[in-house]
Amino acid sequence: MRNQGEVMTGIRSRCARAFTATLLAVALVATAPLPARGQQVPEQLPEQVPFIERREPVRPTRPPPDRNLVLLFNVAGPAGNPFDGDRGWRLEASIERRPEGRLSSAVVIGGGSVAVKGYPEEWALGFSGQGRWYALGDFDRGLFVGGVLDFRRIGPHLMCGAGPLVGYRHTTARGVAAEVHLGLPLLADSFSSDAAGRVPLRDAWRAMLPGVFVGVGAALRTGRR
């Protein structure tokens, strides 16, 4: 009988524990917060993979070559020394080429007519070579210095002179160039034939105002990199 009573007591104890655990579970469920009316429980979205845009590889492009050629026309057409009453006109054009860096060379070719007071009018032809170095700025916009070697034929006189040169050129983005330069060639040698009654050598040299140039033209790109 003792054994039977102990068994019954153990069964009652286990039932009481199970009943207590059930009550605790029901109480936890009852006290849990419920979503508000009309509010949906958010669904867990799958993890989004960031979108990577596929682009074609950019091919490196070579910049255009620097301008290295300038063509100019002299718009300062009048010739003659106004202080001595001389008069005249001239047409001149120049071409400048830059091989590299700050150095360049230029050629000026022109012709015209000059009348010195007291003498008949004379035709004139001229050719000059220039060496330039851009001390400030660059080939497009810069101040240059250098030297000039000048050859002129005025009437019966063939003359040669040499001297310093200084000038400035400005080039726009579209390649329009404007330049002013002043050369000061000194008469170095001359040859005259049948000059009787014609303009004297020194007057002819001064009358043409050698070296004064006011030009407008174009700057070009030549060659490839």
C-alpha positions as CSV (number, residue, x, y, z in Angstrom):
1,M,0.0,0.0,0.0
2,R,2.9,2.3,0.7
3,N,4.3,1.8,-2.7
4,Q,0.9,2.5,-4.3
5,G,0.6,5.8,-2.3
6,E,4.0,7.0,-3.3
7,V,3.2,6.3,-7.0
8,M,0.0,8.3,-6.8
9,T,1.8,11.2,-5.0
10,G,4.5,11.3,-7.9
11,I,1.8,11.4,-10.5
12,R,0.0,14.2,-8.8
13,S,3.2,16.2,-8.6
14,R,4.1,15.8,-12.3
15,C,0.5,16.8,-13.3
16,A,0.8,19.9,-11.1
17,R,4.1,20.9,-12.8
18,A,2.7,20.4,-16.3
19,F,-0.4,22.4,-15.5
20,T,1.8,25.3,-14.1
21,A,3.9,25.3,-17.3
22,T,0.8,25.4,-19.5
23,L,-0.6,28.4,-17.6
24,L,2.7,30.3,-18.0
25,A,2.8,29.7,-21.7
26,V,-0.8,30.9,-22.1
27,A,0.0,34.0,-20.1
28,L,3.0,34.9,-22.3
29,V,1.0,34.5,-25.5
30,A,-1.9,36.6,-24.1
31,T,0.4,39.5,-23.1
32,A,2.4,39.6,-26.5
33,P,1.7,42.9,-28.5
34,L,-0.6,42.4,-31.5
35,P,-0.3,44.4,-34.7
36,A,-2.8,47.3,-35.1
37,R,-5.9,46.8,-37.2
38,G,-5.2,47.2,-40.9
39,Q,-1.4,47.0,-40.3
40,Q,0.3,44.3,-42.1
41,V,3.3,42.5,-40.8
42,P,6.2,43.4,-43.0
43,E,7.5,40.6,-45.0
44,Q,11.2,40.0,-45.1
45,L,12.5,40.8,-48.5
46,P,15.3,38.9,-50.0
47,E,18.7,40.6,-49.9
48,Q,19.1,42.9,-52.9
49,V,22.3,42.7,-54.9
50,P,23.5,46.2,-55.9
51,F,23.2,46.9,-59.7
52,I,26.4,47.3,-61.5
53,E,26.2,49.2,-64.7
54,R,28.3,47.8,-67.5
55,R,30.3,50.4,-69.4
56,E,32.5,50.0,-72.4
57,P,36.1,50.6,-71.7
58,V,37.1,54.2,-72.5
59,R,39.8,54.3,-75.1
60,P,42.4,57.0,-74.4
61,T,42.3,59.7,-77.1
62,R,45.4,61.6,-78.2
63,P,45.2,65.3,-77.9
64,P,45.5,67.3,-81.1
65,P,49.0,68.4,-81.9
66,D,50.0,71.9,-81.0
67,R,49.8,74.7,-83.5
68,N,53.2,75.0,-85.3
69,L,52.5,77.1,-88.4
70,V,51.3,80.7,-88.7
71,L,50.3,82.6,-91.9
72,L,50.0,86.4,-91.6
73,F,49.2,89.3,-93.9
74,N,50.6,92.7,-93.1
75,V,47.8,95.2,-92.7
76,A,50.1,98.1,-92.0
77,G,50.3,98.8,-95.8
78,P,51.5,102.5,-95.9
79,A,55.2,103.0,-96.5
80,G,57.3,106.1,-96.4
81,N,58.7,108.4,-93.7
82,P,55.9,110.8,-92.8
83,F,58.4,113.2,-91.1
84,D,60.2,113.7,-94.4
85,G,57.1,113.9,-96.6
86,D,57.6,110.5,-98.2
87,R,54.7,108.4,-99.3
88,G,54.1,104.9,-100.6
89,W,52.5,101.5,-100.0
90,R,53.5,97.9,-99.6
91,L,52.1,94.4,-99.4
92,E,53.7,91.8,-97.2
93,A,53.0,88.3,-96.0
94,S,54.8,86.1,-93.5
95,I,55.0,82.4,-92.7
96,E,56.4,81.1,-89.4
97,R,57.2,77.5,-88.5
98,R,58.0,76.1,-85.1
99,P,59.9,72.9,-85.1
100,E,59.7,72.3,-81.3
101,G,59.8,74.1,-78.0
102,R,60.1,77.9,-77.9
103,L,62.2,78.3,-81.0
104,S,60.8,79.2,-84.4
105,S,61.8,80.7,-87.8
106,A,59.9,83.1,-90.0
107,V,60.1,84.5,-93.5
108,V,58.5,87.8,-94.7
109,I,58.1,88.5,-98.4
110,G,56.7,91.7,-99.8
111,G,56.8,94.5,-102.3
112,G,55.5,98.0,-103.0
113,S,56.2,101.5,-104.1
114,V,57.8,104.5,-102.4
115,A,58.2,108.1,-103.4
116,V,60.8,110.2,-101.7
117,K,60.3,114.0,-101.9
118,G,62.2,115.4,-104.8
119,Y,62.8,112.1,-106.6
120,P,60.7,109.9,-108.9
121,E,58.7,107.0,-107.5
122,E,60.5,103.7,-107.1
123,W,59.4,100.1,-106.9
124,A,60.5,98.0,-104.0
125,L,60.9,94.3,-103.3
126,G,61.9,92.8,-100.0
127,F,62.7,89.5,-98.3
128,S,63.7,88.9,-94.7
129,G,64.4,85.9,-92.5
130,Q,63.8,85.9,-88.8
131,G,64.8,83.7,-85.9
132,R,62.6,83.8,-82.8
133,W,62.6,82.7,-79.2
134,Y,59.4,82.9,-77.1
135,A,60.6,84.4,-73.9
136,L,57.2,84.8,-72.3
137,G,54.1,82.7,-72.9
138,D,54.0,80.1,-75.8
139,F,53.7,79.9,-79.5
140,D,50.0,80.7,-79.4
141,R,50.2,83.7,-77.0
142,G,53.6,85.0,-76.3
143,L,56.3,87.6,-76.4
144,F,59.2,86.8,-78.6
145,V,62.7,88.2,-79.2
146,G,65.2,87.3,-81.9
147,G,67.0,88.6,-84.9
148,V,66.2,89.6,-88.5
149,L,68.2,89.5,-91.7
150,D,66.7,91.9,-94.3
151,F,67.3,92.1,-98.1
152,R,65.6,94.9,-100.2
153,R,65.7,96.1,-103.7
154,I,64.5,99.7,-104.0
155,G,65.0,101.3,-107.4
156,P,68.7,101.0,-108.3
157,H,69.7,100.0,-104.8
158,L,70.2,96.4,-103.5
159,M,70.5,96.5,-99.7
160,C,71.2,94.1,-96.9
161,G,70.6,94.8,-93.2
162,A,70.6,92.9,-89.9
163,G,69.4,93.7,-86.3
164,P,67.3,92.7,-83.3
165,L,63.6,91.8,-83.3
166,V,60.8,91.9,-80.7
167,G,57.1,91.2,-81.0
168,Y,54.0,89.7,-79.6
169,R,51.3,87.3,-81.0
170,H,47.9,86.4,-79.8
171,T,45.9,83.4,-81.1
172,T,42.3,82.7,-80.4
173,A,40.8,79.2,-79.7
174,R,39.6,79.1,-83.4
175,G,43.1,79.8,-84.7
176,V,42.8,83.5,-85.6
177,A,46.2,85.1,-85.1
178,A,47.2,88.7,-84.7
179,E,50.8,89.8,-84.4
180,V,52.8,93.0,-84.0
181,H,56.6,92.9,-84.3
182,L,59.3,95.5,-84.8
183,G,62.6,94.7,-86.4
184,L,65.5,97.2,-86.3
185,P,67.8,96.1,-89.1
186,L,70.9,98.3,-89.7
187,L,72.1,98.8,-93.2
188,A,75.1,96.5,-93.5
189,D,75.9,96.4,-97.2
190,S,74.6,97.8,-100.5
191,F,75.1,97.9,-104.2
192,S,73.8,100.6,-106.5
193,S,73.8,100.8,-110.3
194,D,73.0,103.9,-112.4
195,A,71.7,105.9,-109.5
196,A,72.1,109.4,-111.1
197,G,69.0,111.4,-110.5
198,R,67.3,108.7,-108.5
199,V,66.5,108.4,-104.9
200,P,69.6,108.2,-102.7
201,L,70.5,105.0,-100.9
202,R,69.9,106.1,-97.3
203,D,66.6,107.8,-98.1
204,A,65.4,104.7,-99.9
205,W,66.3,102.5,-96.9
206,R,64.5,104.8,-94.4
207,A,61.5,105.3,-96.5
208,M,60.4,101.7,-96.5
209,L,60.3,101.5,-92.7
210,P,61.9,98.0,-92.7
211,G,60.8,95.8,-89.8
212,V,57.5,97.3,-88.9
213,F,54.8,94.6,-89.2
214,V,51.2,94.5,-88.0
215,G,49.7,91.2,-89.2
216,V,46.4,89.2,-89.1
217,G,46.0,85.6,-90.2
218,A,45.7,82.0,-89.1
219,A,47.5,79.5,-86.9
220,L,47.5,75.9,-88.1
221,R,48.3,72.5,-86.9
222,T,50.5,70.3,-89.1
223,G,51.9,66.9,-88.6
224,R,50.9,64.1,-86.2
225,R,51.9,63.1,-82.7
